[in-house]
């Protein structure tokens, strides 16, 4: 039996003389290596150690940069029910001519809003539907005449997106109300009371927990709805800044 086993293993481990080891054979006991592997090792060893991790760092950087932030909901947005903000806005537009540089307006006010329907809609349309009103204690027409006044907007509908881009949260808004002035606006046979309408949107920039900075752009319309002899409408673009406190 022992002689059979010896003969079997001697045959299994003996290679025919015509079979030669492959150049890439790295089995124990063989010191012969491929020139390709030697060159590869030399190239890797020739790279300074501080650059050897560069591919890994680049991969991690690309992963972080391309990680989708859209569709995430900021934690503070989930608890928003009450929205209190102070804002200031400037507008330029036309009244009697077709020049948007004809009239300039400035206004400052306070906004108070409530979330009526949280997470309304689906997919990219998902967002909070908010109702509120604006109190405008300060209004000034800078040009073409100096006219002072104040107003209110009892209807403000704002849709704030549930999706965000980092700390940026987009929104769209519709608003309507009234405006009182110390003289007819525009000057002439018009009216000292006018109706206002606004439509536009903007972005909120989260600064602290339950606080955000607001940048907005709106189309602004002011007219007296034929309450005066003449009704030259103001149509222009309004830019606004504001600051929000959420609860």
C-alpha positions in Angstrom: 0.0 0.0 0.0 2.8 2.4 0.9 4.5 1.7 -2.4 1.2 2.5 -4.3 0.8 5.9 -2.5 4.4 6.9 -3.1 4.1 6.1 -6.8 0.8 8.0 -7.0 2.1 11.2 -5.3 5.4 11.1 -7.2 3.4 11.0 -10.5 1.0 13.8 -9.4 3.7 16.2 -8.3 6.1 15.5 -11.2 5.7 17.8 -14.2 6.4 16.6 -17.7 9.6 18.0 -19.1 7.8 19.8 -21.9 5.6 21.8 -19.5 7.3 25.0 -18.3 6.0 27.3 -15.5 4.0 30.3 -16.8 5.8 33.7 -16.5 3.0 34.8 -14.1 3.3 31.8 -11.9 3.7 33.2 -8.4 3.5 29.9 -6.5 5.8 29.5 -3.5 9.3 28.5 -4.3 9.4 30.3 -7.6 11.3 33.6 -7.6 10.7 34.3 -11.3 8.2 37.2 -11.8 6.7 38.9 -14.7 8.5 42.0 -16.0 5.1 43.7 -16.1 4.6 43.2 -12.4 8.1 44.4 -11.7 7.5 47.6 -13.7 4.1 48.1 -12.0 5.7 47.8 -8.6 8.4 50.2 -9.5 5.9 52.8 -10.8 3.8 52.5 -7.6 6.9 52.8 -5.4 8.0 55.8 -7.4 4.9 57.8 -6.5 5.3 59.9 -3.3 3.3 58.6 -0.4 1.3 61.8 -0.1 -0.2 61.3 -3.6 -1.0 57.6 -3.2 -4.3 58.3 -1.5 -5.3 61.0 -4.1 -7.7 58.6 -6.1 -9.5 57.7 -2.9 -9.9 61.3 -1.8 -11.1 62.3 -5.3 -13.6 59.5 -5.2 -14.9 60.5 -1.8 -15.1 64.2 -2.9 -17.1 63.3 -6.0 -19.4 61.2 -3.9 -20.1 64.0 -1.5 -20.5 66.6 -4.3 -22.9 64.5 -6.3 -24.9 63.2 -3.4 -28.5 64.4 -4.1 -29.8 66.8 -1.5 -33.0 67.4 -3.4 -35.9 65.6 -1.8 -34.6 65.9 1.8 -36.6 67.8 4.3 -34.9 70.0 6.8 -35.7 69.0 10.4 -36.9 72.5 11.3 -39.4 72.6 8.4 -41.2 69.5 9.7 -42.4 71.4 12.8 -43.3 74.7 11.2 -46.8 75.9 12.1 -46.5 79.6 12.8 -44.5 82.0 10.6 -43.6 85.5 11.8 -41.4 87.7 9.6 -40.4 91.3 9.0 -39.6 92.4 5.5 -38.7 95.4 3.3 -39.2 95.7 -0.4 -38.5 98.1 -3.3 -40.3 98.2 -6.6 -39.8 99.9 -10.0 -42.4 100.1 -12.8 -44.6 102.2 -15.1 -47.7 104.2 -14.4 -48.4 106.5 -17.4 -45.6 105.5 -19.7 -44.1 102.3 -20.9 -40.8 102.9 -18.9 -40.1 100.7 -15.9 -38.0 103.5 -14.6 -40.9 105.9 -14.2 -42.0 105.1 -10.7 -40.2 103.8 -7.6 -41.9 102.5 -4.5 -40.6 101.4 -1.1 -42.5 99.5 1.6 -41.9 97.8 4.9 -44.2 95.4 6.8 -44.8 92.4 9.0 -46.1 89.0 7.9 -47.9 86.4 10.0 -48.8 83.1 8.6 -50.1 79.6 9.5 -49.5 76.3 7.7 -52.9 75.1 6.5 -51.9 71.9 4.7 -48.5 70.4 5.5 -46.9 68.3 2.8 -49.5 69.0 0.2 -49.0 67.4 -3.2 -46.6 64.7 -4.2 -43.2 64.3 -5.9 -41.6 67.6 -6.8 -44.9 69.4 -6.0 -44.9 68.4 -2.4 -44.8 71.4 0.0 -46.6 73.3 2.8 -49.5 75.5 1.9 -49.5 78.5 4.1 -52.0 81.3 4.6 -51.2 84.7 6.1 -51.5 88.4 5.9 -49.2 91.4 5.6 -49.5 94.6 7.7 -47.7 97.5 5.9 -47.2 100.5 8.2 -44.8 102.2 5.9 -45.2 103.0 2.2 -43.4 105.6 0.1 -43.4 106.5 -3.5 -40.0 108.0 -4.2 -40.6 109.0 -7.8 -42.1 110.8 -9.6 -43.8 112.3 -6.5 -43.2 111.8 -2.8 -46.4 110.1 -1.5 -46.7 108.4 1.9 -49.1 105.8 3.1 -49.7 102.3 4.5 -51.7 99.3 3.7 -52.6 95.7 4.4 -52.8 92.4 2.5 -55.4 90.1 4.1 -54.8 87.3 1.6 -51.3 85.9 1.3 -51.0 82.3 0.0 -47.5 80.8 0.1 -46.5 77.4 -1.0 -43.1 76.4 0.5 -41.4 73.4 -1.1 -40.7 70.3 1.0 -37.6 69.8 -1.1 -34.5 71.9 -0.5 -31.0 72.4 -1.8 -28.7 72.5 1.2 -30.1 75.4 3.3 -32.1 76.8 0.4 -35.9 76.3 0.4 -37.9 77.7 -2.6 -41.4 79.1 -2.4 -44.1 80.8 -4.6 -46.6 83.3 -3.4 -49.8 85.1 -4.2 -51.0 88.2 -2.3 -53.8 90.8 -2.5 -54.9 93.8 -0.4 -55.3 97.6 -0.2 -53.2 100.7 0.0 -54.0 104.1 1.6 -52.0 107.2 0.8 -51.9 110.8 1.9 -52.7 112.0 -1.7 -53.9 110.4 -4.9 -51.7 107.7 -6.3 -50.6 108.3 -9.0 -50.8 112.0 -8.8 -53.9 113.5 -10.6 -57.6 112.6 -10.8 -57.0 109.2 -9.4 -57.7 107.9 -5.9 -56.0 107.8 -2.5 -57.1 104.2 -2.1 -55.8 101.5 -4.3 -55.9 97.8 -4.6 -52.8 95.7 -4.7 -51.9 92.4 -6.2 -48.6 90.5 -6.2 -47.4 87.2 -7.6 -43.9 85.7 -7.5 -41.5 83.6 -5.4 -38.2 83.4 -3.8 -35.9 81.3 -1.6 -35.5 81.0 2.2 -32.0 80.5 3.5 -32.0 78.7 6.8 -29.7 80.5 9.3 -30.5 79.0 12.7 -33.0 76.5 14.0 -36.5 77.8 13.2 -35.1 81.0 11.6 -34.5 81.9 7.9 -33.5 84.7 5.7 -35.8 85.5 2.8 -35.1 86.8 -0.8 -38.1 87.4 -3.0 -39.0 88.7 -6.5 -42.6 89.5 -7.4 -44.7 91.1 -10.1 -46.5 94.1 -8.4 -49.8 95.7 -9.5 -51.5 98.7 -8.0 -54.8 100.2 -9.3 -57.9 102.0 -8.0 -60.4 99.8 -9.9 -62.0 102.9 -11.4 -62.7 104.5 -8.0 -61.1 107.7 -9.4 -61.7 109.6 -12.6 -58.6 108.0 -14.0 -57.0 104.7 -13.3 -53.4 104.6 -14.4 -52.2 101.3 -13.1 -48.7 100.7 -11.6 -47.1 97.5 -13.0 -43.6 96.7 -12.0 -41.1 94.3 -10.4 -40.6 94.1 -6.7 -37.5 92.8 -4.9 -37.8 92.0 -1.2 -35.7 90.9 1.8 -37.0 89.5 5.0 -36.3 87.5 8.1 -38.5 84.7 9.5 -39.1 83.2 12.9 -40.9 79.8 12.8 -42.7 78.0 15.6 
